[in-house]
């Protein structure tokens, strides 16, 4: 995964990714093409991954 996050484990449709510095992100996988609600995506990027706007630009997400 980008930015150093690696799949740590999976339980059903939930995948837990860990970063070497200790950050964790849980991502759910259900149907192909499924999108996340804006608040859910914001939580994953800002709260769990702790990415800032500079990180999103560097990774070409925005």
N, CA, C and O atoms as a Maestro MAE file, in Angstrom:
{
 s_m_m2io_version
 :::
 2.0.0
}

f_m_ct {
 s_m_title
 :::
 protein
 m_atom[248] {
  # First column is atom index #
  i_m_mmod_type
  r_m_x_coord
  r_m_y_coord
  r_m_z_coord
  i_m_residue_number
  s_m_chain_name
  s_m_pdb_residue_name
  s_m_pdb_atom_name
  i_m_atomic_number
  :::
  1 25 0.854 -1.173 0.000 1 A "UNK " " N  " 7
  2 3 0.000 0.000 0.000 1 A "UNK " " CA " 6
  3 2 0.895 1.229 0.000 1 A "UNK " " C  " 6
  4 15 2.050 1.163 0.420 1 A "UNK " " O  " 8
  5 25 0.380 2.312 -0.455 2 A "UNK " " N  " 7
  6 3 1.155 3.540 -0.529 2 A "UNK " " CA " 6
  7 2 1.583 4.045 0.841 2 A "UNK " " C  " 6
  8 15 0.949 3.758 1.856 2 A "UNK " " O  " 8
  9 25 2.649 4.788 0.846 3 A "UNK " " N  " 7
  10 3 3.137 5.498 2.023 3 A "UNK " " CA " 6
  11 2 3.564 4.567 3.151 3 A "UNK " " C  " 6
  12 15 3.565 4.978 4.311 3 A "UNK " " O  " 8
  13 25 3.922 3.341 2.846 4 A "UNK " " N  " 7
  14 3 4.481 2.446 3.847 4 A "UNK " " CA " 6
  15 2 3.493 1.606 4.625 4 A "UNK " " C  " 6
  16 15 3.916 0.815 5.467 4 A "UNK " " O  " 8
  17 25 2.199 1.737 4.388 5 A "UNK " " N  " 7
  18 3 1.211 0.924 5.097 5 A "UNK " " CA " 6
  19 2 1.200 -0.480 4.498 5 A "UNK " " C  " 6
  20 15 1.175 -0.650 3.279 5 A "UNK " " O  " 8
  21 25 1.219 -1.485 5.380 6 A "UNK " " N  " 7
  22 3 1.214 -2.875 4.944 6 A "UNK " " CA " 6
  23 2 0.048 -3.608 5.595 6 A "UNK " " C  " 6
  24 15 -0.326 -3.317 6.731 6 A "UNK " " O  " 8
  25 25 -0.520 -4.561 4.862 7 A "UNK " " N  " 7
  26 3 -1.626 -5.353 5.400 7 A "UNK " " CA " 6
  27 2 -1.121 -6.154 6.593 7 A "UNK " " C  " 6
  28 15 -0.179 -6.936 6.468 7 A "UNK " " O  " 8
  29 25 -1.747 -5.958 7.745 8 A "UNK " " N  " 7
  30 3 -1.359 -6.649 8.973 8 A "UNK " " CA " 6
  31 2 -2.212 -7.894 9.168 8 A "UNK " " C  " 6
  32 15 -1.690 -8.980 9.420 8 A "UNK " " O  " 8
  33 25 -3.530 -7.731 9.052 9 A "UNK " " N  " 7
  34 3 -4.432 -8.873 9.187 9 A "UNK " " CA " 6
  35 2 -5.784 -8.531 8.584 9 A "UNK " " C  " 6
  36 15 -6.072 -7.378 8.262 9 A "UNK " " O  " 8
  37 25 -6.607 -9.570 8.440 10 A "UNK " " N  " 7
  38 3 -7.940 -9.390 7.883 10 A "UNK " " CA " 6
  39 2 -8.913 -10.225 8.689 10 A "UNK " " C  " 6
  40 15 -8.618 -11.359 9.069 10 A "UNK " " O  " 8
  41 25 -10.082 -9.648 8.947 11 A "UNK " " N  " 7
  42 3 -11.154 -10.357 9.629 11 A "UNK " " CA " 6
  43 2 -12.433 -10.093 8.848 11 A "UNK " " C  " 6
  44 15 -13.009 -9.009 8.936 11 A "UNK " " O  " 8
  45 25 -12.871 -11.078 8.090 12 A "UNK " " N  " 7
  46 3 -14.043 -10.888 7.240 12 A "UNK " " CA " 6
  47 2 -13.756 -9.836 6.185 12 A "UNK " " C  " 6
  48 15 -12.802 -9.959 5.417 12 A "UNK " " O  " 8
  49 25 -14.591 -8.794 6.149 13 A "UNK " " N  " 7
  50 3 -14.420 -7.750 5.136 13 A "UNK " " CA " 6
  51 2 -13.546 -6.599 5.631 13 A "UNK " " C  " 6
  52 15 -13.345 -5.630 4.899 13 A "UNK " " O  " 8
  53 25 -13.025 -6.682 6.850 14 A "UNK " " N  " 7
  54 3 -12.204 -5.611 7.415 14 A "UNK " " CA " 6
  55 2 -10.725 -5.962 7.292 14 A "UNK " " C  " 6
  56 15 -10.291 -7.039 7.702 14 A "UNK " " O  " 8
  57 25 -9.961 -5.034 6.721 15 A "UNK " " N  " 7
  58 3 -8.519 -5.211 6.595 15 A "UNK " " CA " 6
  59 2 -7.825 -4.160 7.448 15 A "UNK " " C  " 6
  60 15 -8.156 -2.976 7.384 15 A "UNK " " O  " 8
  61 25 -6.864 -4.599 8.243 16 A "UNK " " N  " 7
  62 3 -6.114 -3.698 9.103 16 A "UNK " " CA " 6
  63 2 -4.728 -3.501 8.508 16 A "UNK " " C  " 6
  64 15 -3.962 -4.452 8.349 16 A "UNK " " O  " 8
  65 25 -4.422 -2.253 8.184 17 A "UNK " " N  " 7
  66 3 -3.114 -1.896 7.655 17 A "UNK " " CA " 6
  67 2 -2.330 -1.188 8.747 17 A "UNK " " C  " 6
  68 15 -2.883 -0.369 9.480 17 A "UNK " " O  " 8
  69 25 -1.037 -1.501 8.858 18 A "UNK " " N  " 7
  70 3 -0.163 -0.869 9.843 18 A "UNK " " CA " 6
  71 2 1.002 -0.196 9.134 18 A "UNK " " C  " 6
  72 15 1.467 -0.646 8.087 18 A "UNK " " O  " 8
  73 25 1.455 0.888 9.734 19 A "UNK " " N  " 7
  74 3 2.626 1.623 9.261 19 A "UNK " " CA " 6
  75 2 3.760 1.313 10.225 19 A "UNK " " C  " 6
  76 15 3.502 1.099 11.409 19 A "UNK " " O  " 8
  77 25 5.004 1.280 9.764 20 A "UNK " " N  " 7
  78 3 6.116 1.000 10.672 20 A "UNK " " CA " 6
  79 2 6.197 1.953 11.875 20 A "UNK " " C  " 6
  80 15 6.758 1.585 12.907 20 A "UNK " " O  " 8
  81 25 5.650 3.165 11.758 21 A "UNK " " N  " 7
  82 3 5.701 4.108 12.884 21 A "UNK " " CA " 6
  83 2 4.553 3.906 13.877 21 A "UNK " " C  " 6
  84 15 4.438 4.660 14.844 21 A "UNK " " O  " 8
  85 25 3.700 2.894 13.650 22 A "UNK " " N  " 7
  86 3 2.647 2.560 14.600 22 A "UNK " " CA " 6
  87 2 1.239 2.962 14.187 22 A "UNK " " C  " 6
  88 15 0.274 2.539 14.824 22 A "UNK " " O  " 8
  89 25 1.095 3.766 13.141 23 A "UNK " " N  " 7
  90 3 -0.250 4.151 12.701 23 A "UNK " " CA " 6
  91 2 -0.985 2.929 12.179 23 A "UNK " " C  " 6
  92 15 -0.376 2.014 11.626 23 A "UNK " " O  " 8
  93 25 -2.320 2.921 12.361 24 A "UNK " " N  " 7
  94 3 -3.162 1.829 11.875 24 A "UNK " " CA " 6
  95 2 -4.357 2.404 11.134 24 A "UNK " " C  " 6
  96 15 -4.887 3.451 11.508 24 A "UNK " " O  " 8
  97 25 -4.775 1.715 10.086 25 A "UNK " " N  " 7
  98 3 -5.968 2.099 9.338 25 A "UNK " " CA " 6
  99 2 -6.775 0.836 9.082 25 A "UNK " " C  " 6
  100 15 -6.239 -0.170 8.620 25 A "UNK " " O  " 8
  101 25 -8.066 0.894 9.385 26 A "UNK " " N  " 7
  102 3 -8.971 -0.210 9.101 26 A "UNK " " CA " 6
  103 2 -9.815 0.171 7.892 26 A "UNK " " C  " 6
  104 15 -10.441 1.231 7.870 26 A "UNK " " O  " 8
  105 25 -9.826 -0.701 6.889 27 A "UNK " " N  " 7
  106 3 -10.569 -0.454 5.656 27 A "UNK " " CA " 6
  107 2 -11.512 -1.627 5.435 27 A "UNK " " C  " 6
  108 15 -11.106 -2.784 5.544 27 A "UNK " " O  " 8
  109 25 -12.780 -1.329 5.123 28 A "UNK " " N  " 7
  110 3 -13.737 -2.391 4.826 28 A "UNK " " CA " 6
  111 2 -13.801 -2.618 3.317 28 A "UNK " " C  " 6
  112 15 -13.761 -1.669 2.534 28 A "UNK " " O  " 8
  113 25 -13.899 -3.873 2.925 29 A "UNK " " N  " 7
  114 3 -14.027 -4.242 1.524 29 A "UNK " " CA " 6
  115 2 -15.293 -5.056 1.372 29 A "UNK " " C  " 6
  116 15 -15.441 -6.103 2.002 29 A "UNK " " O  " 8
  117 25 -16.210 -4.583 0.537 30 A "UNK " " N  " 7
  118 3 -17.456 -5.299 0.310 30 A "UNK " " CA " 6
  119 2 -17.598 -5.597 -1.179 30 A "UNK " " C  " 6
  120 15 -17.133 -6.637 -1.645 30 A "UNK " " O  " 8
  121 25 -18.220 -4.718 -1.915 31 A "UNK " " N  " 7
  122 3 -18.452 -4.945 -3.344 31 A "UNK " " CA " 6
  123 2 -17.459 -4.126 -4.168 31 A "UNK " " C  " 6
  124 15 -17.106 -3.012 -3.782 31 A "UNK " " O  " 8
  125 25 -17.006 -4.672 -5.301 32 A "UNK " " N  " 7
  126 3 -16.123 -3.898 -6.172 32 A "UNK " " CA " 6
  127 2 -16.792 -2.587 -6.588 32 A "UNK " " C  " 6
  128 15 -17.976 -2.567 -6.925 32 A "UNK " " O  " 8
  129 25 -16.042 -1.516 -6.563 33 A "UNK " " N  " 7
  130 3 -16.567 -0.219 -6.970 33 A "UNK " " CA " 6
  131 2 -17.302 0.524 -5.877 33 A "UNK " " C  " 6
  132 15 -17.768 1.643 -6.093 33 A "UNK " " O  " 8
  133 25 -17.415 -0.082 -4.702 34 A "UNK " " N  " 7
  134 3 -18.100 0.578 -3.594 34 A "UNK " " CA " 6
  135 2 -17.271 1.777 -3.133 34 A "UNK " " C  " 6
  136 15 -16.044 1.702 -3.061 34 A "UNK " " O  " 8
  137 25 -17.941 2.863 -2.826 35 A "UNK " " N  " 7
  138 3 -17.249 4.056 -2.347 35 A "UNK " " CA " 6
  139 2 -17.582 4.287 -0.876 35 A "UNK " " C  " 6
  140 15 -18.544 3.732 -0.345 35 A "UNK " " O  " 8
  141 25 -16.771 5.112 -0.236 36 A "UNK " " N  " 7
  142 3 -16.974 5.434 1.173 36 A "UNK " " CA " 6
  143 2 -17.721 6.745 1.301 36 A "UNK " " C  " 6
  144 15 -17.592 7.636 0.462 36 A "UNK " " O  " 8
  145 25 -18.500 6.851 2.355 37 A "UNK " " N  " 7
  146 3 -19.145 8.126 2.666 37 A "UNK " " CA " 6
  147 2 -18.045 9.142 2.977 37 A "UNK " " C  " 6
  148 15 -17.010 8.772 3.530 37 A "UNK " " O  " 8
  149 25 -18.252 10.423 2.630 38 A "UNK " " N  " 7
  150 3 -17.204 11.424 2.851 38 A "UNK " " CA " 6
  151 2 -16.670 11.460 4.281 38 A "UNK " " C  " 6
  152 15 -15.461 11.589 4.474 38 A "UNK " " O  " 8
  153 25 -17.533 11.350 5.282 39 A "UNK " " N  " 7
  154 3 -17.059 11.400 6.670 39 A "UNK " " CA " 6
  155 2 -16.229 10.165 7.024 39 A "UNK " " C  " 6
  156 15 -15.270 10.262 7.790 39 A "UNK " " O  " 8
  157 25 -16.590 9.021 6.477 40 A "UNK " " N  " 7
  158 3 -15.822 7.803 6.722 40 A "UNK " " CA " 6
  159 2 -14.438 7.924 6.107 40 A "UNK " " C  " 6
  160 15 -13.438 7.591 6.743 40 A "UNK " " O  " 8
  161 25 -14.381 8.400 4.871 41 A "UNK " " N  " 7
  162 3 -13.098 8.576 4.198 41 A "UNK " " CA " 6
  163 2 -12.238 9.595 4.934 41 A "UNK " " C  " 6
  164 15 -11.037 9.382 5.104 41 A "UNK " " O  " 8
  165 25 -12.830 10.687 5.369 42 A "UNK " " N  " 7
  166 3 -12.087 11.708 6.120 42 A "UNK " " CA " 6
  167 2 -11.505 11.110 7.402 42 A "UNK " " C  " 6
  168 15 -10.356 11.385 7.748 42 A "UNK " " O  " 8
  169 25 -12.286 10.299 8.100 43 A "UNK " " N  " 7
  170 3 -11.798 9.657 9.321 43 A "UNK " " CA " 6
  171 2 -10.608 8.753 9.024 43 A "UNK " " C  " 6
  172 15 -9.621 8.759 9.759 43 A "UNK " " O  " 8
  173 25 -10.702 7.980 7.950 44 A "UNK " " N  " 7
  174 3 -9.611 7.078 7.595 44 A "UNK " " CA " 6
  175 2 -8.338 7.847 7.273 44 A "UNK " " C  " 6
  176 15 -7.251 7.453 7.697 44 A "UNK " " O  " 8
  177 25 -8.463 8.938 6.529 45 A "UNK " " N  " 7
  178 3 -7.283 9.684 6.098 45 A "UNK " " CA " 6
  179 2 -6.708 10.585 7.180 45 A "UNK " " C  " 6
  180 15 -5.492 10.629 7.363 45 A "UNK " " O  " 8
  181 25 -7.560 11.301 7.894 46 A "UNK " " N  " 7
  182 3 -7.071 12.285 8.859 46 A "UNK " " CA " 6
  183 2 -6.862 11.709 10.253 46 A "UNK " " C  " 6
  184 15 -5.849 11.992 10.893 46 A "UNK " " O  " 8
  185 25 -7.804 10.907 10.729 47 A "UNK " " N  " 7
  186 3 -7.739 10.419 12.101 47 A "UNK " " CA " 6
  187 2 -6.873 9.172 12.223 47 A "UNK " " C  " 6
  188 15 -6.027 9.088 13.114 47 A "UNK " " O  " 8
  189 25 -7.080 8.198 11.330 48 A "UNK " " N  " 7
  190 3 -6.345 6.944 11.448 48 A "UNK " " CA " 6
  191 2 -4.965 7.021 10.800 48 A "UNK " " C  " 6
  192 15 -3.962 6.726 11.449 48 A "UNK " " O  " 8
  193 25 -4.902 7.413 9.528 49 A "UNK " " N  " 7
  194 3 -3.616 7.472 8.828 49 A "UNK " " CA " 6
  195 2 -2.829 8.728 9.186 49 A "UNK " " C  " 6
  196 15 -1.614 8.786 9.000 49 A "UNK " " O  " 8
  197 25 -3.536 9.734 9.702 50 A "UNK " " N  " 7
  198 3 -2.936 11.023 10.065 50 A "UNK " " CA " 6
  199 2 -2.246 11.691 8.875 50 A "UNK " " C  " 6
  200 15 -1.166 12.266 9.007 50 A "UNK " " O  " 8
  201 25 -2.895 11.600 7.708 51 A "UNK " " N  " 7
  202 3 -2.386 12.278 6.531 51 A "UNK " " CA " 6
  203 2 -2.892 13.706 6.523 51 A "UNK " " C  " 6
  204 15 -4.041 13.970 6.879 51 A "UNK " " O  " 8
  205 25 -2.037 14.618 6.118 52 A "UNK " " N  " 7
  206 3 -2.391 16.030 5.964 52 A "UNK " " CA " 6
  207 2 -2.519 16.330 4.471 52 A "UNK " " C  " 6
  208 15 -2.262 15.469 3.630 52 A "UNK " " O  " 8
  209 25 -2.915 17.549 4.158 53 A "UNK " " N  " 7
  210 3 -3.104 17.938 2.761 53 A "UNK " " CA " 6
  211 2 -1.827 17.744 1.954 53 A "UNK " " C  " 6
  212 15 -1.893 17.327 0.798 53 A "UNK " " O  " 8
  213 25 -0.670 18.036 2.536 54 A "UNK " " N  " 7
  214 3 0.605 17.844 1.829 54 A "UNK " " CA " 6
  215 2 0.819 16.375 1.457 54 A "UNK " " C  " 6
  216 15 1.311 16.070 0.371 54 A "UNK " " O  " 8
  217 25 0.448 15.471 2.362 55 A "UNK " " N  " 7
  218 3 0.584 14.038 2.078 55 A "UNK " " CA " 6
  219 2 -0.322 13.626 0.922 55 A "UNK " " C  " 6
  220 15 0.088 12.859 0.051 55 A "UNK " " O  " 8
  221 25 -1.554 14.134 0.915 56 A "UNK " " N  " 7
  222 3 -2.500 13.792 -0.147 56 A "UNK " " CA " 6
  223 2 -2.018 14.302 -1.497 56 A "UNK " " C  " 6
  224 15 -2.189 13.631 -2.515 56 A "UNK " " O  " 8
  225 25 -1.420 15.480 -1.511 57 A "UNK " " N  " 7
  226 3 -0.861 16.007 -2.767 57 A "UNK " " CA " 6
  227 2 0.345 15.177 -3.212 57 A "UNK " " C  " 6
  228 15 0.477 14.863 -4.395 57 A "UNK " " O  " 8
  229 25 1.216 14.825 -2.281 58 A "UNK " " N  " 7
  230 3 2.412 14.039 -2.600 58 A "UNK " " CA " 6
  231 2 2.025 12.682 -3.186 58 A "UNK " " C  " 6
  232 15 2.688 12.185 -4.097 58 A "UNK " " O  " 8
  233 25 0.961 12.088 -2.667 59 A "UNK " " N  " 7
  234 3 0.500 10.789 -3.150 59 A "UNK " " CA " 6
  235 2 -0.438 10.906 -4.350 59 A "UNK " " C  " 6
  236 15 -0.947 9.908 -4.860 59 A "UNK " " O  " 8
  237 25 -0.654 12.151 -4.790 60 A "UNK " " N  " 7
  238 3 -1.506 12.453 -5.951 60 A "UNK " " CA " 6
  239 2 -2.940 11.977 -5.758 60 A "UNK " " C  " 6
  240 15 -3.585 11.502 -6.694 60 A "UNK " " O  " 8
  241 25 -3.429 12.115 -4.523 61 A "UNK " " N  " 7
  242 3 -4.820 11.795 -4.238 61 A "UNK " " CA " 6
  243 2 -5.683 13.015 -4.514 61 A "UNK " " C  " 6
  244 15 -6.836 12.888 -4.928 61 A "UNK " " O  " 8
  245 25 -5.121 14.201 -4.285 62 A "UNK " " N  " 7
  246 3 -5.828 15.446 -4.623 62 A "UNK " " CA " 6
  247 2 -4.938 16.275 -5.523 62 A "UNK " " C  " 6
  248 15 -5.325 17.368 -5.935 62 A "UNK " " O  " 8
  :::
 }
 m_bond[247] {
  # First column is bond index #
  i_m_from
  i_m_to
  i_m_order
  :::
  1 1 2 1
  2 2 3 1
  3 3 4 2
  4 3 5 1
  5 5 6 1
  6 6 7 1
  7 7 8 2
  8 7 9 1
  9 9 10 1
  10 10 11 1
  11 11 12 2
  12 11 13 1
  13 13 14 1
  14 14 15 1
  15 15 16 2
  16 15 17 1
  17 17 18 1
  18 18 19 1
  19 19 20 2
  20 19 21 1
  21 21 22 1
  22 22 23 1
  23 23 24 2
  24 23 25 1
  25 25 26 1
  26 26 27 1
  27 27 28 2
  28 27 29 1
  29 29 30 1
  30 30 31 1
  31 31 32 2
  32 31 33 1
  33 33 34 1
  34 34 35 1
  35 35 36 2
  36 35 37 1
  37 37 38 1
  38 38 39 1
  39 39 40 2
  40 39 41 1
  41 41 42 1
  42 42 43 1
  43 43 44 2
  44 43 45 1
  45 45 46 1
  46 46 47 1
  47 47 48 2
  48 47 49 1
  49 49 50 1
  50 50 51 1
  51 51 52 2
  52 51 53 1
  53 53 54 1
  54 54 55 1
  55 55 56 2
  56 55 57 1
  57 57 58 1
  58 58 59 1
  59 59 60 2
  60 59 61 1
  61 61 62 1
  62 62 63 1
  63 63 64 2
  64 63 65 1
  65 65 66 1
  66 66 67 1
  67 67 68 2
  68 67 69 1
  69 69 70 1
  70 70 71 1
  71 71 72 2
  72 71 73 1
  73 73 74 1
  74 74 75 1
  75 75 76 2
  76 75 77 1
  77 77 78 1
  78 78 79 1
  79 79 80 2
  80 79 81 1
  81 81 82 1
  82 82 83 1
  83 83 84 2
  84 83 85 1
  85 85 86 1
  86 86 87 1
  87 87 88 2
  88 87 89 1
  89 89 90 1
  90 90 91 1
  91 91 92 2
  92 91 93 1
  93 93 94 1
  94 94 95 1
  95 95 96 2
  96 95 97 1
  97 97 98 1
  98 98 99 1
  99 99 100 2
  100 99 101 1
  101 101 102 1
  102 102 103 1
  103 103 104 2
  104 103 105 1
  105 105 106 1
  106 106 107 1
  107 107 108 2
  108 107 109 1
  109 109 110 1
  110 110 111 1
  111 111 112 2
  112 111 113 1
  113 113 114 1
  114 114 115 1
  115 115 116 2
  116 115 117 1
  117 117 118 1
  118 118 119 1
  119 119 120 2
  120 119 121 1
  121 121 122 1
  122 122 123 1
  123 123 124 2
  124 123 125 1
  125 125 126 1
  126 126 127 1
  127 127 128 2
  128 127 129 1
  129 129 130 1
  130 130 131 1
  131 131 132 2
  132 131 133 1
  133 133 134 1
  134 134 135 1
  135 135 136 2
  136 135 137 1
  137 137 138 1
  138 138 139 1
  139 139 140 2
  140 139 141 1
  141 141 142 1
  142 142 143 1
  143 143 144 2
  144 143 145 1
  145 145 146 1
  146 146 147 1
  147 147 148 2
  148 147 149 1
  149 149 150 1
  150 150 151 1
  151 151 152 2
  152 151 153 1
  153 153 154 1
  154 154 155 1
  155 155 156 2
  156 155 157 1
  157 157 158 1
  158 158 159 1
  159 159 160 2
  160 159 161 1
  161 161 162 1
  162 162 163 1
  163 163 164 2
  164 163 165 1
  165 165 166 1
  166 166 167 1
  167 167 168 2
  168 167 169 1
  169 169 170 1
  170 170 171 1
  171 171 172 2
  172 171 173 1
  173 173 174 1
  174 174 175 1
  175 175 176 2
  176 175 177 1
  177 177 178 1
  178 178 179 1
  179 179 180 2
  180 179 181 1
  181 181 182 1
  182 182 183 1
  183 183 184 2
  184 183 185 1
  185 185 186 1
  186 186 187 1
  187 187 188 2
  188 187 189 1
  189 189 190 1
  190 190 191 1
  191 191 192 2
  192 191 193 1
  193 193 194 1
  194 194 195 1
  195 195 196 2
  196 195 197 1
  197 197 198 1
  198 198 199 1
  199 199 200 2
  200 199 201 1
  201 201 202 1
  202 202 203 1
  203 203 204 2
  204 203 205 1
  205 205 206 1
  206 206 207 1
  207 207 208 2
  208 207 209 1
  209 209 210 1
  210 210 211 1
  211 211 212 2
  212 211 213 1
  213 213 214 1
  214 214 215 1
  215 215 216 2
  216 215 217 1
  217 217 218 1
  218 218 219 1
  219 219 220 2
  220 219 221 1
  221 221 222 1
  222 222 223 1
  223 223 224 2
  224 223 225 1
  225 225 226 1
  226 226 227 1
  227 227 228 2
  228 227 229 1
  229 229 230 1
  230 230 231 1
  231 231 232 2
  232 231 233 1
  233 233 234 1
  234 234 235 1
  235 235 236 2
  236 235 237 1
  237 237 238 1
  238 238 239 1
  239 239 240 2
  240 239 241 1
  241 241 242 1
  242 242 243 1
  243 243 244 2
  244 243 245 1
  245 245 246 1
  246 246 247 1
  247 247 248 2
  :::
 }
}
